[in-house]
């Protein structure tokens, strides 16, 4: 019984924590930007987005 009460108290504490915003919401319009690609060329969001939008993946390798 004590473990159940502890578990419920812990779960309630997790639910009470404010959510951290990590980026734009799904479907939100993000600001225009440009960045360099792996070849040093400047790319814009408009240049890479297709008819369904774009998926950007930021990857940091171990050799940076």
C-alpha positions, 0 to 999 in steps of 0.5 A: 500500500505504501508503494502505491501511495508513493507511486501515485505521489510521484506520478502526480508530481510529474503531471504537475510539472510545467511543459518545456517548449522545445520548438514550434508547434505542429503546423505552425509557420516558422520564420524564414531563415538561411543556413549553410549546408555540409558543402558550405552553400547557403540554403534557404527554407524556401529553396528546400521546401517541397509541396508538402513542406520540409523536414530538417534534421540537425545532426552533430557528429562526434568530430565537431 
